[in-house]
Amino acid sequence: MFLERLEVLPVKETISPAFVRAIPKTDLHLHLDGSLRIPTLIDLAKECRVKLPSYTEDGLRRLVFKDKYASLPDYLKGFAYTCAVMQTAESLERIAFELAEDNLAEGVRYIEVRYAPQLHINDDHNMEDVVTAVCRGLERARRRHNQSRAVLTGVDVPFHFGIIACALRFFVPAMSPYYRRMFEVMSYAAPKQVFAAASMELARAAVHLAHDKGLPVVGFDLAGAEAGYPAEDHSAAYQYAHSHFIRKTVHAGEAYGPESIFQAITKCYANRIGHGTWLFAHEMIQNPNITDPQAYSQYLAEYVASQRITIEVCLTSNAQTLPRMRDLSRHPLRQMLDHELSVSICTDNRLMSNTSVTKELLIAIDKLKMTPRELRNTVIAGFKGSFFPGTYRDRRNFVRQVIDRYEAVERESMARPFAASSAAALAVDTRRSRATHRRGAAMA
């Protein structure tokens, strides 16, 4: 009978940091050379005799890896230091292992690590050596987690990863021995022809490593300055990857408008879009043949939505490199969510942006007012939109495990405040019962 008298208060629907950390998550846009641990960078710099502006974490945070940057070149400055210490198989394996460990610690259960192997090829290591070293580090972390009691008993979900081979829109000979040799061999070619040739060679390598060597190279990417270096210059490389069943993503719509995204989809067969920040920015369209820019961007957004082309959104990175994005409450992620696009929240560069997947999701919740439903859809979209290194059935089963785990965390999260409210109500009811009993005894 007393249960009928319990006055249980409704539980307010909130999203706590603890909940966001506990749910399984993905990071689909994650640059290896932008995601080192600072102590590791310092260790490797000393070992490789790479000169740093400081050899303390506080010093490097103040001088290089900041919370705010003056410009994109200021943001990119740190990559010169990270790439300089990533020239041995041992360093690549260590950095990859630690990156997986850092993701595992915050509940991330699937990552796609992208990097430009051609930046790390030298006289001692070829393409296969560079990719294999990174796979070794990630696999070591995967094995350790997947053999844990939590995974084996079904309490936690397993960890998986893929590698995305990243071509560059632009490079110079000084960036790596590989690129220097490219310019030497193609000494009579225009620079754009050299860039395209390097991309084509990387596409061939990605196909070979994935299909002949069995490495988890799951995707092909193109990064670097968009303005002046259009994706269609690399269409032959993308055609090769496409023809050999390698999935495609393109950095597009980050520093250029909707036309860049359109080109990534139509010329490069993009399955996903990296950043896609200016998808709705019709005012940035420059092609005079597009007579109705607003309609163009709307049609493009509808196409992206209907084809479930996942957009890899990187909030903090955008705020640091795009002046118009300083106020993240105005980020077009809100429009993407309202249009029900397939969106995945990513870090881009954990070191340069001093961030994590958990932090990025909490920013979306705080600044863009992401609802619990939107959070769930976004997190699951990351798993569904992944270039999972297995069969379709394997990926489907993995997504099912993730959904089950997400719902279990939801139930646990709801049970805690409910239990607290029930305990309070029970205490009130008990006090009332005791008072009633005392009054009855006195009257007797």
Stockholm file with secondary structure:
# STOCKHOLM 1.0

chainA/1-444         MFLERLEVLPVKETISPAFVRAIPKTDLHLHLDGSLRIPTLIDLAKECRVKLPSYTEDGLRRLVFKDKYASLPDYLKGFAYTCAVMQTAESLERIAFELAEDNLAEGVRYIEVRYAPQLHINDDHNMEDVVTAVCRGLERARRRHNQSRAVLTGVDVPFHFGIIACALRFFVPAMSPYYRRMFEVMSYAAPKQVFAAASMELARAAVHLAHDKGLPVVGFDLAGAEAGYPAEDHSAAYQYAHSHFIRKTVHAGEAYGPESIFQAITKCYANRIGHGTWLFAHEMIQNPNITDPQAYSQYLAEYVASQRITIEVCLTSNAQTLPRMRDLSRHPLRQMLDHELSVSICTDNRLMSNTSVTKELLIAIDKLKMTPRELRNTVIAGFKGSFFPGTYRDRRNFVRQVIDRYEAVERESMARPFAASSAAALAVDTRRSRATHRRGAAMA
#=GR chainA/1-444 SS CGGGGCCCCCCCCCCCHHHHHHSCEEEEEEEGGGCCCHHHHHHHHHHHTCCCSCSSHHHHHHHTSCSSCSSHHHHHHHHHHHHHTCCSHHHHHHHHHHHHHHHHHTTEEEEEEEECGGGTCBTTBCHHHHHHHHHHHHHHHHHHHHTSHHHHTTSSCCCEEEEEEEEESCCCGGGCHHHHHHHHHTTTSCHHHHHHHHHHHHHHHHHIIIIISCCCEEEEEEESCCTTSCGGGGHHHHHHHHHTTCEEEEEESSSSCHHHHHHHHHHHCCSEEEECTTTTCGGGCCCTTCSCHHHHHHHHHHHHHHTTCEEEECHHHHHHHCGGGSSGGGCTHHHHHHTTCCEEECCBCTTTTTCCHHHHHHHHHHHSCCCHHHHHHHHHHHHHTSCCSSCHHHHHHHHHHHHHHHHHHHHHHHHHHHHHHHHHHHHHHHHHHHHHHHHHHHHC
#=GC SS_cons         CGGGGCCCCCCCCCCCHHHHHHSCEEEEEEEGGGCCCHHHHHHHHHHHTCCCSCSSHHHHHHHTSCSSCSSHHHHHHHHHHHHHTCCSHHHHHHHHHHHHHHHHHTTEEEEEEEECGGGTCBTTBCHHHHHHHHHHHHHHHHHHHHTSHHHHTTSSCCCEEEEEEEEESCCCGGGCHHHHHHHHHTTTSCHHHHHHHHHHHHHHHHHIIIIISCCCEEEEEEESCCTTSCGGGGHHHHHHHHHTTCEEEEEESSSSCHHHHHHHHHHHCCSEEEECTTTTCGGGCCCTTCSCHHHHHHHHHHHHHHTTCEEEECHHHHHHHCGGGSSGGGCTHHHHHHTTCCEEECCBCTTTTTCCHHHHHHHHHHHSCCCHHHHHHHHHHHHHTSCCSSCHHHHHHHHHHHHHHHHHHHHHHHHHHHHHHHHHHHHHHHHHHHHHHHHHHHHC
//
